[in-house]
Amino acid sequence: MGNFDHVFEQHVRDVYRPLLERLAEREFFPIAIHLSGPLLEWLEEHESGLLDRIARLAEGSRLELLLSGFYEPVLAALPREDRVEQIHWMRQAIKRRFGVEATGLWLTERVWEPELAADLAQAGVRYALVDDRHFLVSGFERERLHAPFWTESDGQRVALFPIDERLRYLIPFQPPAGTAAYLRELRARGARLAVFVDDGEKFGGWPGTKEWVYDRGWLTQFLDAMGALIAAGEIRLTTLATALAEVPSGGLAYLPTASYREMEGWALPPDAASRLARLEQDLGAERLAGPDGALVRGAHWRNFFVRYPESNRMHKKMQALSALCRRPAGGGGGGGPTPARRAIGRAQCNDAYWHGVFGGLYLPHLRHAIWHNLALAEGELRRGEPLAAERLDLDGDGFDEIWIHSAAFSSIISPRRGGAIEEYTRFDAGLNYVDVLTRRPEAYHELALQDAEHATAEASDGAPSIHDIEKRVRLERRPPVDREARAMCVDRILPGDLTLDSYASGDYEPVVSWAAVPLEPQIRTAAGAVEVTCRAPGLEKRLRFEPGGGLTVSYRWDPAAYPADAHFAPESSLAHPLEPRYAPQAEVWSFPVATVSKSERGLEETVQGQSLTPRWPVARAEARIEFSWTR
């Protein structure tokens, strides 16, 4: 959700259409295919002919369509009813557009949790795809993993197909002879099944793969090599449904929470990720490739909610709105109004909640799509509601927030962060004005600062995978890191000799900062507005919200407590333009908040928003900021 049209256009042109055309020319069928809901919706509007071709292949049993959550959520991160709903939406779409019933499931990002088995079964899923690593971390021997297995939760069963990691690294990055040799090796050992399922974008969408796969002939050579094996009777292509019927079960398996190897490393905080990298280096590539390697693990996908509070806020807001939508009073007998449910579903799309090699969470347009859909859903659910305030632990960290909302807007105040505003959403515009990512250290920043001699590309007779490219990124200097998490109205006293450059870099010491000081709030309704007053030694902060979303923040402080040349300086980080008015007038420091993060092209600098900081001499003793919507 939120991806650019030109990205879809490029991948249709360079990946999806040519890949299907080449497979059809050679009758390299049957194959399985999964189309995400966002891609399916885009193709419906812009490239319906490609969908017609897929429908003809599906009708002729040459192509098996796979389910997933429609808007490509990580199913384990959703409320259980929402998991079933997302799969139901995909089943309906496949039946409507392609005329077939789908019963197999592509598990987004291969994020597995044991309780998923019952939910998948309830949603009509017979079998799902997971990495062979999910089995290896449980102690299964690799040689056993060439068969479907069965698992259950709450007494409901689903079959699981292990995806062969070695095939994922051979195809399409190595010459096809390596794949042919590996398949012959499996056959010689008596293996009945080899499962390769991976990103279609590897066949022309990742850097260098278009030239390698098409121009340099990898795909033609691959189809020749596989065709020779098929003609010799050594292998045959099959759908997963046929494999489930014909290949004897591998038995019962209970898998732990798991994802693919790289994901578990990305989910670690920087220090732990660096320790894991050093441990893997100490163990060596040979030992990591053996049975011991699977037992060396990082964190689970949900740890991204811990690493990035911005991700957690989106996730917990989604959960809260989904629960609100399912209340009988929300309409639709507990299911909520259809526009709100669809908007919540779109806000569950996984890409903006995390990042690995690709930008993900660091891309403002992807986060904007999440907040836009959350705004659409909440605006629908709060239609006609008066201004109200709730005190609850919305983000699940053990500390209460204050949720202020009306039919026009929604805002979250964090008393434990000095009364900072973590969300300020206007429904009619579909914008959260505080959607600005904090500048943080990342493990790959340190790796990228290593000597240039380590960046020399290794010679290879294949194409570099995205993970090879990831290892080669380099930085000339360490990116700025924020002292405290970004929000609106983060309050500090700054020293008089501080420069804007030092302030913007985060390389300074405030005289006082309330950014992490818990303030006890008092909430009251007065003259149709909600006022939240927070007090701490040396500061009183009053936030007044009008029903239409207008906000006034008033401050009082003790000037005698601070150096005479200091400045009272509340910082607001804004993702979209607002029109703050300052009383009295103040000098305002402003700078773009830019992060450095990984992308498929290397490291990229991305502007996340704008920092605005009025500076009042401490002798003023009081000041006020008024925020109004920009039309």
HUQUI-V608842 format. One line per field, one symbol per residue. ss: DSSP state (a for helix, b for strand, c for the rest). phi: phi as a letter, one per 40 degrees, with the letter a starting at -180 (. if undefined). burial: 1 if it has 24 or more other ideal C-beta (glycine too) atoms within 12 Angstrom, else 0. Layout:
ss: ???
phi: ???
burial: ???
//
This chain:
ss: ccccaaaaaaaaaaaaaaaaaaaaacccccbbbcccaaaaaaaaaacaaaaaaaaaaaacccbbbcbcccccccaaaccaaaaaaaaaaaaaaaaaaacccccbbbcaaacbcccaaaaaaaccccbbbbbaaaaacccccaaacccbbbbbbccbbbbbbbbcaaaaaacccccaaaaaaaaaaaaacccccccccccaaaacccccaaaaaaaccaaaaaaaaaaaaaaccccccccaaaaaaacccccbcccccbccaaaaaacccaaaaaaaaaaaaaacaaaaacccaaacccccccaaaaacaaaaaaaaaaaaaaaaaacaaacccccccaaaaaaaaacccaaaaccccccaaacaaaaaaaaaaaaaaaaaaccccccbbbbbccccccccbbbbbcccbbbbbbaaaccbbbbbbbccccbbccccccccccaaaaaacccaaaaccccccccccaaaaacccccccccccccccccbcbcbbbcccccaaaaaaccccccbbccccccbbbbbbbccbbbbbbbbccbbbbbbbcccccbbbbbbbcaaacccccbbccbbbbccccccbbbcccbbbbbbbbbbbbbccbbbbbbbbbbbbbbbbaaacbbbbbbcccc
phi: .gccdcccdcccccbcccccccccdcfcbcbbabbcddcccccdcbacccccccccccccgcabcbcacdcfccdccbdcccdcccccdccccccccbgbcbbbbccdffcbbdccdccccccgccabbbccddccccgccdcccbacbbbaafgbbacbbcccccccccbbcbdddccccccccccccgccabbbaadcccchccdgcccccbccgdccccccccccccccgcbacacccccccbcdcchcabccdaacdcdccccccdcccccccccccccgccccccccccccbcbcdccccccbdccccccccdcccccccccdcchgggcgcddcccccdcccdcdccaabcccfdccdcccdcccccccccccccbdgcccabbbacccgcgbcbbbbaacbaaabbbccbggcccaabbcccgbbcbcbcccbcbdcccccccdccccccccacbbccccccdcbcbbcacccbccaccacgcbabbcccccccccccgcabccabccbccbccbbabafgbbbbbbbadgabbbbbbcdchdbbbbbbaccccbdcccbcaccbbbcbcbbcbbbcdacbcaaccbbbacacbhbbcbccibcbbcbbddccgaaabbbbccc
burial: 1110001100110111111101100001111111111111111000100110111011000111111111111111111111111111111011001101011111111111111110111011111111111111110101011111111000001111111111111111111101110110010000111111111111111111110111000110111011001000001111111011001011001111111111111111000010011001000000010000010111111111101111111111111111111100010000111001111111111111111111111111111111111111111111000010100001100001111111011111111111111111111011111111111111111011000000000000011111111111111000110111111111111110010000110101011111111010101000001111111101111111111011111111101001000111111111110101010001001010111111110111011111111111110100111010100
//
